[in-house]
Amino acid sequence: MKTNELLLDEFGRIREAVAATLEGLDEAALARRPAGNGNSIAWLLWHLGRVEDAQLASVAGQEQVWTSQGFADRFGLPLAERDTGYGHSSDQVDAVQASPELLLAYYDAVHEQTAAFIRTLADEDLDRIVDTRWNPPVTLGVRLVSSLADCLQHVGQAAYAKGLNPDRPRD
């Protein structure tokens, strides 16, 4: 297996988990905040899409799907266009509301752009420095692993929050 094939599989698993988490949820369930102040499923899935979109578009030298495909306008959130959710207040978390269809459409578009970029990578590309603000500087490989870790955490949190829903049918 080549490195880019491994990365495609890993990012593909995030896409599958996002779709499975959204299945059967309505906007009320997406907006519900665990314990009244935890991050909602809508916020978690929006944020993971924004993180992957911003980080991968940057290293690929592409525009973010959020703006290039009109998702910023479609979501219509009262947030700055480049906002990815880092450091959000409770009010900002509440402001992120969307339908399951819109959340999935956004993540699918992000995943498609991510996968297209990853297909172009060779092993030696992973050593390319993509961020000199850190010591040591961040390589493409490290940025990809960091993005994967962040996205996997958030989709896991969203799936857990879905399981806390008292109205969810039990298996």
ROFIPA-737816 format. One line per field, with one value per residue: residue number from 0; x, z, y of N, C-alpha, C in turn; residue in three letters. Coordinates in Angstrom, 1 decimal. Layout:
BEGIN
k NUM;...
n.xx X;...
n.zz Z;...
n.yy Y;...
ca.xx X;...
ca.zz Z;...
ca.yy Y;...
c.xx X;...
c.zz Z;...
c.yy Y;...
r Ala;...
//
This chain:
BEGIN
k 0;1;2;3;4;5;6;7;8;9;10;11;12;13;14;15;16;17;18;19;20;21;22;23;24;25;26;27;28;29;30;31;32;33;34;35;36;37;38;39;40;41;42;43;44;45;46;47;48;49;50;51;52;53;54;55;56;57;58;59;60;61;62;63;64;65;66;67;68;69;70;71;72;73;74;75;76;77;78;79;80;81;82;83;84;85;86;87;88;89;90;91;92;93;94;95;96;97;98;99;100;101;102;103;104;105;106;107;108;109;110;111;112;113;114;115;116;117;118;119;120;121;122;123;124;125;126;127;128;129;130;131;132;133;134;135;136;137;138;139;140;141;142;143;144;145;146;147;148;149;150;151;152;153;154;155;156;157;158;159;160;161;162;163;164;165;166;167;168;169;170
n.xx 0.8;0.6;1.6;-0.2;-2.5;-3.1;-3.6;-5.9;-7.7;-7.9;-8.9;-11.2;-12.6;-13.3;-15.2;-17.2;-17.9;-18.9;-21.2;-22.6;-23.1;-24.8;-27.0;-30.4;-30.9;-32.4;-32.7;-33.1;-32.0;-29.4;-28.7;-28.8;-27.1;-24.8;-25.2;-26.0;-24.1;-22.1;-20.4;-22.4;-23.7;-24.0;-22.2;-19.8;-19.5;-19.5;-17.3;-15.2;-15.2;-14.6;-12.0;-10.5;-10.9;-9.7;-7.1;-6.2;-6.7;-4.9;-2.3;-2.4;-2.5;-4.9;-8.2;-10.4;-13.1;-15.3;-15.6;-15.1;-17.1;-19.4;-20.4;-20.2;-22.0;-24.3;-24.6;-24.9;-24.0;-23.5;-20.8;-17.3;-16.0;-13.8;-13.7;-13.1;-13.9;-12.2;-11.6;-14.2;-16.9;-19.6;-22.0;-21.3;-21.0;-23.7;-24.7;-24.1;-25.9;-27.5;-28.9;-29.0;-28.5;-27.2;-24.9;-23.7;-23.4;-21.5;-19.3;-18.9;-18.1;-15.7;-14.3;-14.0;-12.3;-10.1;-9.4;-8.8;-6.5;-4.8;-4.5;-2.6;-0.2;3.2;5.4;7.7;6.8;5.7;7.6;7.9;8.1;5.5;4.7;6.3;6.1;6.4;8.6;10.1;9.8;6.7;5.9;4.4;3.5;3.2;1.2;-0.9;-1.4;-2.0;-4.4;-6.0;-6.1;-7.4;-9.9;-10.9;-11.2;-13.3;-15.4;-15.8;-16.6;-19.0;-20.5;-20.7;-22.2;-24.6;-25.4;-26.2;-28.6;-31.8;-34.1;-33.4;-33.8;-33.3;-30.9
n.zz 0.0;-0.8;0.6;0.0;-0.6;1.9;3.4;2.0;2.7;5.4;5.6;4.2;6.1;8.0;6.5;6.2;8.9;9.5;7.9;9.0;11.6;11.1;10.2;10.5;12.2;13.2;12.8;15.4;17.1;16.2;17.1;19.8;22.9;24.7;28.2;28.3;27.8;26.3;23.1;20.3;18.0;15.4;15.5;16.0;13.7;11.7;12.4;12.2;9.5;8.6;9.7;8.4;5.7;5.8;6.5;4.7;2.2;2.3;2.4;-0.1;-1.8;-2.6;-2.9;-0.2;0.1;1.5;0.7;-2.1;-3.2;-2.3;0.3;2.6;2.2;1.9;4.4;6.0;8.5;11.4;11.5;11.0;7.6;7.3;9.7;11.7;14.0;16.1;19.5;20.0;21.6;23.9;22.8;20.2;19.5;19.7;17.6;15.3;13.3;11.3;8.6;8.5;5.9;4.7;6.2;5.6;2.8;2.7;4.1;2.3;0.0;0.9;1.5;-1.0;-2.3;-0.6;-1.0;-3.8;-3.8;-2.1;-3.7;-5.5;-4.2;-3.5;-1.7;-1.0;-0.9;1.6;3.3;2.8;3.9;5.4;7.2;8.8;11.2;13.5;15.8;15.7;12.2;10.5;8.7;5.6;6.0;8.8;9.2;7.9;9.5;11.9;11.1;10.6;13.2;14.6;13.2;13.5;16.3;16.7;15.1;16.5;19.0;18.2;17.4;19.9;21.3;19.8;20.7;23.3;23.0;24.2;22.8;20.8;18.9;20.3;19.8
n.yy -1.2;2.2;5.3;7.5;6.0;4.9;7.2;8.1;6.1;6.6;9.2;8.7;7.2;9.0;10.4;8.4;8.1;10.6;10.7;8.5;9.4;11.6;10.4;9.9;12.1;15.2;18.8;19.8;17.8;18.0;20.5;20.2;20.5;18.6;18.2;20.8;22.7;21.6;21.0;21.1;18.6;19.6;21.8;20.4;18.8;20.7;22.2;20.3;19.8;22.4;22.7;20.6;21.5;24.1;23.6;21.6;22.8;24.9;23.7;22.5;24.5;25.6;27.2;27.4;25.1;26.0;28.7;28.7;27.1;28.2;27.6;29.1;31.1;29.5;28.3;30.6;31.7;33.7;34.5;35.2;34.9;33.3;31.9;29.0;27.9;27.6;28.4;29.3;30.9;30.2;31.3;31.5;28.8;28.0;29.5;28.0;26.3;24.0;22.0;18.4;17.6;19.7;19.9;17.4;17.7;19.8;18.5;16.4;17.7;18.9;16.6;15.5;17.3;17.1;14.3;14.4;15.9;14.3;12.1;12.9;12.9;11.9;9.8;11.3;13.8;14.3;15.2;17.9;21.2;22.9;24.8;27.3;28.5;27.1;25.3;22.3;23.2;22.6;19.7;18.5;15.9;15.7;17.7;16.5;14.3;15.6;16.9;14.7;13.5;15.5;15.7;13.1;13.0;14.9;13.8;11.5;12.6;13.8;11.5;10.3;12.2;12.0;9.5;10.1;11.3;11.5;10.9;9.2;6.3;3.1;0.4
ca.xx 0.0;1.3;1.2;-1.4;-3.6;-3.4;-4.2;-7.2;-8.5;-8.1;-9.8;-12.5;-13.3;-13.9;-16.4;-18.2;-18.4;-19.8;-22.5;-23.3;-23.5;-25.9;-28.2;-31.6;-30.9;-33.0;-32.0;-33.2;-31.0;-28.1;-28.4;-28.7;-25.7;-24.7;-25.1;-26.4;-23.0;-21.1;-20.5;-23.5;-23.3;-23.9;-21.0;-18.7;-19.3;-19.2;-15.9;-14.2;-15.2;-13.8;-10.6;-10.0;-11.0;-8.7;-5.7;-5.8;-6.6;-3.7;-1.1;-2.6;-2.5;-6.2;-9.1;-11.2;-14.4;-16.2;-15.8;-15.1;-18.3;-20.5;-21.0;-20.3;-23.3;-25.4;-24.8;-25.4;-23.7;-23.1;-19.3;-16.4;-16.0;-12.6;-13.8;-13.1;-14.4;-11.2;-11.8;-15.6;-17.7;-20.9;-22.9;-20.9;-21.4;-25.1;-25.0;-23.8;-27.0;-27.6;-29.6;-28.1;-28.2;-26.2;-23.6;-23.1;-23.0;-20.3;-18.2;-18.6;-17.3;-14.4;-13.6;-13.7;-11.1;-9.0;-9.0;-8.2;-5.1;-4.0;-4.2;-1.4;1.0;4.2;6.0;8.7;6.0;5.4;8.7;7.8;7.7;4.3;4.4;7.5;5.8;6.6;10.0;10.6;8.8;5.7;5.9;3.1;3.1;2.8;0.0;-2.0;-1.7;-2.7;-5.7;-6.7;-6.4;-8.5;-11.2;-11.4;-11.7;-14.6;-16.5;-16.1;-17.4;-20.4;-21.2;-21.0;-23.3;-25.8;-25.8;-26.7;-29.9;-32.8;-35.1;-32.8;-34.2;-32.2;-30.7
ca.zz 0.0;-0.9;1.6;-0.3;-0.5;3.3;3.7;1.4;3.5;6.7;5.4;3.9;7.3;8.6;5.7;6.6;10.3;9.5;7.3;9.9;12.7;10.7;9.8;11.4;13.1;12.6;13.2;16.9;17.6;15.8;17.9;21.3;23.5;25.9;29.5;28.2;27.4;25.4;21.7;19.6;16.9;14.3;15.6;15.9;12.3;10.9;12.8;11.6;8.0;8.4;10.0;7.2;4.6;5.9;6.6;3.4;1.1;2.5;2.0;-1.5;-2.6;-3.2;-2.2;0.6;-0.4;2.2;-0.1;-3.5;-3.6;-1.8;1.5;3.6;2.0;2.1;5.9;6.5;9.9;11.8;11.8;9.9;6.6;7.5;11.0;11.7;15.2;17.2;20.5;20.0;22.9;23.9;21.9;18.8;19.3;19.5;16.3;14.3;13.1;9.9;8.4;8.2;4.4;4.4;6.9;4.8;1.5;2.9;4.3;1.1;-0.9;1.5;1.4;-2.4;-2.6;0.1;-1.7;-5.0;-3.4;-1.6;-4.8;-6.2;-3.4;-3.5;-0.3;-0.7;-0.7;3.0;4.0;2.4;5.0;5.0;8.2;9.5;12.5;14.6;15.9;14.3;11.2;10.2;7.3;5.1;6.7;10.2;9.1;7.5;10.7;12.8;10.6;10.8;14.6;15.0;12.6;14.2;17.6;16.6;14.7;17.6;19.9;17.6;17.5;21.3;21.6;19.2;21.6;24.5;22.7;24.8;21.8;19.7;19.0;20.8;19.0
ca.yy 0.0;3.4;6.3;8.2;5.1;4.8;8.5;8.1;5.2;7.2;10.3;8.1;6.7;10.2;10.7;7.4;8.4;11.8;10.3;7.6;10.2;12.4;9.5;9.9;13.3;16.4;20.0;19.9;16.9;18.5;21.7;19.9;20.6;17.7;18.9;22.1;23.6;20.9;21.3;20.4;17.8;20.5;22.5;19.5;18.4;21.9;22.5;19.3;20.2;23.7;22.4;19.9;22.4;25.2;23.0;20.9;23.8;25.7;22.9;22.1;25.7;25.8;27.9;26.5;24.7;26.9;29.9;28.5;26.4;28.9;27.1;30.2;31.8;28.6;28.2;31.9;31.8;35.0;34.3;35.7;33.9;32.4;31.2;27.6;27.4;27.6;29.4;29.8;31.1;29.4;31.9;31.1;27.4;28.0;30.1;27.1;25.4;23.6;20.7;17.3;17.5;20.8;19.5;16.3;18.2;20.5;17.6;15.6;18.6;19.0;15.3;15.3;18.1;16.4;13.1;14.7;16.4;13.2;11.2;13.5;12.9;10.8;9.7;12.3;15.1;14.4;15.9;19.3;22.1;23.7;25.9;27.6;29.2;26.2;24.8;22.4;23.5;21.5;19.1;18.1;14.6;16.1;18.5;15.6;13.5;16.5;17.1;13.4;13.3;16.5;15.3;11.8;13.3;15.6;12.9;10.6;13.3;13.9;10.2;10.1;13.1;11.4;8.4;10.7;11.8;10.6;10.5;8.3;4.8;2.2;-0.8
c.xx 0.9;0.8;-0.1;-2.7;-4.1;-4.1;-5.7;-8.2;-8.8;-9.1;-11.2;-13.3;-13.9;-15.2;-17.5;-18.8;-19.2;-21.2;-23.3;-23.8;-24.7;-27.2;-29.2;-31.7;-31.7;-32.3;-32.0;-32.1;-29.6;-27.7;-28.3;-27.3;-25.7;-24.5;-25.4;-25.3;-21.9;-21.3;-21.6;-22.9;-23.1;-22.6;-19.8;-18.4;-19.0;-17.7;-14.9;-14.1;-14.4;-12.3;-9.9;-9.9;-9.9;-7.3;-5.3;-5.8;-5.3;-2.5;-1.2;-2.5;-3.8;-7.1;-10.0;-12.6;-15.5;-16.6;-15.9;-16.4;-19.5;-21.1;-21.1;-21.6;-24.5;-25.7;-25.4;-25.1;-23.2;-21.6;-18.5;-16.2;-14.9;-12.6;-13.9;-13.6;-13.5;-11.5;-13.2;-16.1;-18.9;-21.9;-22.6;-21.2;-22.9;-25.5;-24.8;-25.0;-27.2;-28.4;-28.6;-27.6;-27.1;-24.9;-22.9;-22.7;-21.7;-19.1;-17.9;-17.8;-15.9;-13.6;-13.2;-12.4;-9.9;-8.5;-8.3;-6.7;-4.3;-3.6;-2.9;-0.1;1.9;4.8;6.9;8.0;5.8;6.4;8.7;7.4;6.5;4.0;5.7;7.3;6.1;8.1;9.9;9.4;7.9;5.8;4.5;2.6;2.5;1.4;-1.2;-2.4;-2.4;-4.1;-6.6;-7.1;-7.5;-9.8;-11.8;-11.9;-13.1;-15.7;-16.8;-17.0;-18.9;-21.2;-21.6;-22.2;-24.6;-26.3;-26.5;-28.2;-31.0;-33.9;-34.7;-33.3;-33.0;-32.1;-31.2
c.zz 0.0;0.2;1.2;-0.3;1.0;3.8;3.2;2.2;4.8;6.6;5.0;5.1;8.0;7.8;6.1;8.0;10.3;9.0;8.3;11.1;12.3;10.4;10.9;12.3;12.4;13.2;14.8;17.5;17.3;16.7;19.4;21.8;24.7;27.2;29.4;27.7;26.6;24.0;21.1;18.5;15.6;14.3;15.4;14.4;11.4;11.2;12.2;10.1;7.8;8.7;8.8;6.0;4.6;5.8;5.3;2.3;1.1;2.0;0.5;-2.4;-3.3;-2.4;-1.3;0.0;0.2;1.4;-1.5;-4.0;-2.9;-0.5;2.6;3.4;2.3;3.6;6.5;8.0;10.2;12.3;10.7;8.9;6.8;8.9;10.8;13.0;16.4;18.2;20.6;21.4;22.8;22.9;20.5;18.5;19.0;18.1;15.1;14.2;11.6;9.8;8.2;6.8;4.1;5.0;6.0;3.4;1.6;3.1;3.1;0.1;-0.4;1.3;-0.1;-2.8;-1.8;-0.6;-3.0;-4.8;-3.0;-2.7;-5.6;-5.5;-3.6;-2.1;0.0;-0.5;0.8;3.8;3.7;3.6;4.6;6.0;9.0;10.8;13.7;14.6;16.5;13.4;10.9;8.8;6.9;5.8;8.1;10.1;8.7;8.7;11.7;12.4;10.9;12.3;15.0;14.5;13.3;15.6;17.6;16.1;15.7;18.7;19.5;17.7;19.0;21.7;21.0;20.1;22.9;24.3;23.3;23.9;20.7;20.0;19.4;19.9;19.7
c.yy 1.2;4.4;7.0;7.3;5.0;6.1;8.6;7.2;5.9;8.4;9.8;7.6;7.8;10.5;9.7;7.7;9.6;11.4;9.4;8.4;11.1;11.6;9.6;11.1;14.4;17.6;20.2;19.0;17.4;19.7;21.4;19.9;19.7;18.5;20.3;23.1;22.9;21.4;20.5;19.6;18.7;21.2;21.6;19.1;19.5;22.2;21.5;19.5;21.4;23.5;21.7;20.8;23.4;24.6;22.4;21.8;24.6;24.9;22.5;23.3;26.0;26.7;27.0;26.3;25.6;28.1;29.6;27.8;27.0;28.4;28.1;30.9;30.8;28.4;29.5;32.1;33.2;35.0;34.9;34.5;32.9;31.7;29.7;27.0;27.4;28.7;30.0;29.9;30.2;30.0;31.5;29.7;27.3;28.5;29.1;26.1;25.2;22.3;19.6;17.2;18.5;20.4;18.4;16.8;19.0;19.5;16.8;16.4;18.7;17.7;15.1;16.1;17.5;15.2;13.4;15.1;15.2;12.2;11.6;13.3;11.6;10.8;10.9;13.7;15.3;15.1;17.4;20.1;23.0;24.8;26.1;28.4;28.4;25.8;23.4;22.8;22.3;21.0;18.8;16.8;14.9;16.8;17.5;14.7;14.3;16.7;15.8;13.3;14.3;16.1;14.0;12.1;13.9;14.7;11.9;11.3;13.5;12.6;9.9;10.9;12.6;10.3;8.9;11.2;10.9;10.2;9.5;6.9;4.0;0.9;-2.0
r Met;Lys;Thr;Asn;Glu;Leu;Leu;Leu;Asp;Glu;Phe;Gly;Arg;Ile;Arg;Glu;Ala;Val;Ala;Ala;Thr;Leu;Glu;Gly;Leu;Asp;Glu;Ala;Ala;Leu;Ala;Arg;Arg;Pro;Ala;Gly;Asn;Gly;Asn;Ser;Ile;Ala;Trp;Leu;Leu;Trp;His;Leu;Gly;Arg;Val;Glu;Asp;Ala;Gln;Leu;Ala;Ser;Val;Ala;Gly;Gln;Glu;Gln;Val;Trp;Thr;Ser;Gln;Gly;Phe;Ala;Asp;Arg;Phe;Gly;Leu;Pro;Leu;Ala;Glu;Arg;Asp;Thr;Gly;Tyr;Gly;His;Ser;Ser;Asp;Gln;Val;Asp;Ala;Val;Gln;Ala;Ser;Pro;Glu;Leu;Leu;Leu;Ala;Tyr;Tyr;Asp;Ala;Val;His;Glu;Gln;Thr;Ala;Ala;Phe;Ile;Arg;Thr;Leu;Ala;Asp;Glu;Asp;Leu;Asp;Arg;Ile;Val;Asp;Thr;Arg;Trp;Asn;Pro;Pro;Val;Thr;Leu;Gly;Val;Arg;Leu;Val;Ser;Ser;Leu;Ala;Asp;Cys;Leu;Gln;His;Val;Gly;Gln;Ala;Ala;Tyr;Ala;Lys;Gly;Leu;Asn;Pro;Asp;Arg;Pro;Arg;Asp
//
